[in-house]
């Protein structure tokens, strides 16, 4: 099986593909009210273009695909895309991330389409806080979707929670409890200083661990690999599932980064912090061959930065013209 490594000897086998920049939520750290103008439908990649690129990604050595948004289920016929990508020879796994509000009505179809995993965002269990964070009253639908998904036979179900000071810091243990009575992974993701996230006060892994240990006792480490990403996992005594930490700020994991990103308008991004400058859409729409597109992807992977500079302000400022200015919804998470 083909494998590809960047200049720092990291094996790149995972691509996150944004299928839309649109979302029915207006989360304060991602897509705030009044600060987002969606792209026109003609500006985003068609499903046929995404499918073609996935075939090229396989040739490069990328065999795992995460479909993101915006909210991927907001795009019509999304399940057909899941099915088609799963049918590509060489694709090992297709997963998705969602806000969960539309998920309940599609769980069985997604399972039948071969979806290997679903990540559901959930930052609070309080209806009033949920309304302030997302601009919606969809909490009950999200919770219903979590329960349906955990019973649907989809191999991996994960809840993603972003801890925020003064917002949900008193709920983290309650959210972690989803992993107690069901084989669900609950991951706490440090606030990323991208877009509107720059103005939000997040909570680091050490503080989250302290809160969890005070309630659940020792957090026993898990050695097995769970998922494709950089999360480190623990399992408190009596838990069926696991608790994970994705801590790009306090525990930099760039040395093990295995991913690239494709925005909904076809920009290939080798690193979350830095803006992408390669338009695969332009290549697709100017009749470039698969071989030409493959060569561009390979070169972009070779140019993948060694690490992000979220904390190294001076170094990041010196590269300011290279930094990503889009909000998270426009990047694909």
Secondary structure, DSSP 8 states (H G I E B T S, - for coil): ----B-TT--B--EEEEE--S--S---TTTS-TTS-----GGGS--HHHHHHHHHHHHHHT--EEEEE-S-GGGSTTHHHHHHHHHTSTT--EEEEEE-STTGGGTHHHHHHTT--EEEEE---S-HHHHHHHHSS--HHHHHHHHHHHHTTT-SEEEEEE--BTTTTTTTHHHHHGGGTSSS-EEEEE----SGGGGGS-B--HHHHHHHHHHHH--EEE--S--SSSS-EEEEETT-SSEEEEE-TTTS--GGG--EEEE-TT-EEESSSSB---EEHHHHHTTT--HHHHHHHHHHHHHT--S---SS-HHHHHHTGGGB--S-HHHHT-
